[in-house]
Amino acid sequence: MRPMQNPLDNTQLAFIGAGAMGEALIGGLLSGGRVTPGQVAATDARPERLDEMRGRFGIRTGSDNRAAARAADVVVLAVKPQVLPGVLAELRGSVGGDALVVSIVAGATIRSIVDGLEHRAVVRTMPNTPAQVAEGMTVWTATPEVSVAQREQTQAIVGAFGRELHVAEERFLDMATAVSGSGPAYVFLFIEALIDAAVRLGWPRPQAEALVLQTVRGSVLYAERTGAHPAELRSRVTSPGGTTADAVYQLEKGALRTAVSNAVQAAHDRSVALGRPDGT
């Protein structure tokens, strides 16, 4: 059997922005053997950041966004949302006609990028924070002008963040923002509350943190490996008249499900609003 070809072979990538997410993506691509340092360039406005990236990864760095884009087959937009309009205006006319543009900028719509660059082959992604440890969930969509080969390149790129999911319609990106994008915050809040509850019982905080983190980690792995519905897994832990039954009753009494649903809906509505031209 012939080995599967790497879709990023002989591909030049330019990262416009070298922040935490850009670093995570570059690190994942290099450690996974998808690209070599010679295939990657990164730009940033901070010279000290460029020195750090060059020293850590051995990639090319610079401050000239236009030059980096002109030399690239794939341009990855990894800047802060508030500076994106200026970056798009700067890059207009510098992205090659056959190049792919991949955005990891939160809230930036495909239309804003297409119009800002006057370039139609655009992928919009919604990664999340665990991408920084290669355990992320990235949802992405592409314009019709993105070729099959470029879609394969996109999968290879965002796969460096962890798992990826392609959707046919951009509206699912707002849904992903509410569920997987903001989702880590919900999980961290629950972890924080469970640790505080353990401390209230009398556990020293370091031990409480160890108990809770391993409980959450193990529960996720158990759910993945069994493939059972969460309701079934909860039932397995909940003995009639037992301690867990009393605890779950209090969570249900406190309207946990309703609070979670309302939180996700609020995040979705805000994501939709931020994608409008006036941000409201």
ChimeraX attribute file (.defattr): number of C-alpha atoms within 10 A of each C-alpha:
attribute: neighborCount
match mode: 1-to-1
recipient: residues
	/A:1	3
	/A:2	4
	/A:3	5
	/A:4	6
	/A:5	7
	/A:6	13
	/A:7	18
	/A:8	23
	/A:9	12
	/A:10	12
	/A:11	15
	/A:12	20
	/A:13	27
	/A:14	25
	/A:15	28
	/A:16	27
	/A:17	24
	/A:18	25
	/A:19	17
	/A:20	14
	/A:21	21
	/A:22	20
	/A:23	19
	/A:24	20
	/A:25	26
	/A:26	28
	/A:27	22
	/A:28	23
	/A:29	22
	/A:30	18
	/A:31	13
	/A:32	13
	/A:33	13
	/A:34	19
	/A:35	24
	/A:36	20
	/A:37	17
	/A:38	14
	/A:39	19
	/A:40	23
	/A:41	25
	/A:42	28
	/A:43	27
	/A:44	20
	/A:45	14
	/A:46	12
	/A:47	13
	/A:48	10
	/A:49	16
	/A:50	22
	/A:51	14
	/A:52	13
	/A:53	22
	/A:54	17
	/A:55	11
	/A:56	11
	/A:57	17
	/A:58	15
	/A:59	18
	/A:60	19
	/A:61	22
	/A:62	18
	/A:63	16
	/A:64	15
	/A:65	21
	/A:66	17
	/A:67	15
	/A:68	25
	/A:69	28
	/A:70	18
	/A:71	17
	/A:72	24
	/A:73	22
	/A:74	26
	/A:75	25
	/A:76	25
	/A:77	22
	/A:78	25
	/A:79	23
	/A:80	14
	/A:81	13
	/A:82	11
	/A:83	9
	/A:84	18
	/A:85	16
	/A:86	10
	/A:87	20
	/A:88	20
	/A:89	14
	/A:90	15
	/A:91	21
	/A:92	16
	/A:93	15
	/A:94	18
	/A:95	23
	/A:96	16
	/A:97	13
	/A:98	16
	/A:99	22
	/A:100	26
	/A:101	29
	/A:102	25
	/A:103	24
	/A:104	24
	/A:105	20
	/A:106	22
	/A:107	22
	/A:108	21
	/A:109	22
	/A:110	22
	/A:111	14
	/A:112	16
	/A:113	24
	/A:114	18
	/A:115	13
	/A:116	18
	/A:117	21
	/A:118	17
	/A:119	20
	/A:120	21
	/A:121	21
	/A:122	25
	/A:123	26
	/A:124	25
	/A:125	29
	/A:126	26
	/A:127	28
	/A:128	25
	/A:129	21
	/A:130	18
	/A:131	22
	/A:132	20
	/A:133	14
	/A:134	18
	/A:135	15
	/A:136	22
	/A:137	22
	/A:138	28
	/A:139	24
	/A:140	26
	/A:141	24
	/A:142	24
	/A:143	17
	/A:144	12
	/A:145	14
	/A:146	19
	/A:147	14
	/A:148	10
	/A:149	11
	/A:150	23
	/A:151	17
	/A:152	13
	/A:153	20
	/A:154	26
	/A:155	18
	/A:156	19
	/A:157	24
	/A:158	27
	/A:159	23
	/A:160	27
	/A:161	27
	/A:162	20
	/A:163	16
	/A:164	21
	/A:165	14
	/A:166	16
	/A:167	13
	/A:168	11
	/A:169	11
	/A:170	18
	/A:171	12
	/A:172	17
	/A:173	28
	/A:174	22
	/A:175	20
	/A:176	24
	/A:177	25
	/A:178	21
	/A:179	19
	/A:180	22
	/A:181	23
	/A:182	18
	/A:183	18
	/A:184	15
	/A:185	12
	/A:186	15
	/A:187	12
	/A:188	12
	/A:189	12
	/A:190	14
	/A:191	17
	/A:192	15
	/A:193	13
	/A:194	17
	/A:195	23
	/A:196	16
	/A:197	13
	/A:198	18
	/A:199	16
	/A:200	12
	/A:201	10
	/A:202	10
	/A:203	15
	/A:204	12
	/A:205	14
	/A:206	10
	/A:207	13
	/A:208	19
	/A:209	19
	/A:210	11
	/A:211	15
	/A:212	18
	/A:213	17
	/A:214	11
	/A:215	12
	/A:216	14
	/A:217	10
	/A:218	12
	/A:219	13
	/A:220	11
	/A:221	11
	/A:222	13
	/A:223	14
	/A:224	11
	/A:225	9
	/A:226	9
	/A:227	10
	/A:228	11
	/A:229	11
	/A:230	10
	/A:231	8
	/A:232	11
	/A:233	15
	/A:234	13
	/A:235	13
	/A:236	9
	/A:237	12
	/A:238	16
	/A:239	12
	/A:240	10
	/A:241	8
	/A:242	10
	/A:243	11
	/A:244	15
	/A:245	16
	/A:246	13
	/A:247	12
	/A:248	14
	/A:249	11
	/A:250	12
	/A:251	12
	/A:252	11
	/A:253	10
	/A:254	11
	/A:255	12
	/A:256	13
	/A:257	12
	/A:258	11
	/A:259	11
	/A:260	12
	/A:261	12
	/A:262	12
	/A:263	17
	/A:264	21
	/A:265	15
	/A:266	13
	/A:267	20
	/A:268	21
	/A:269	14
	/A:270	17
	/A:271	22
	/A:272	20
	/A:273	15
	/A:274	17
	/A:275	18
	/A:276	13
	/A:277	9
	/A:278	7
	/A:279	11
	/A:280	10
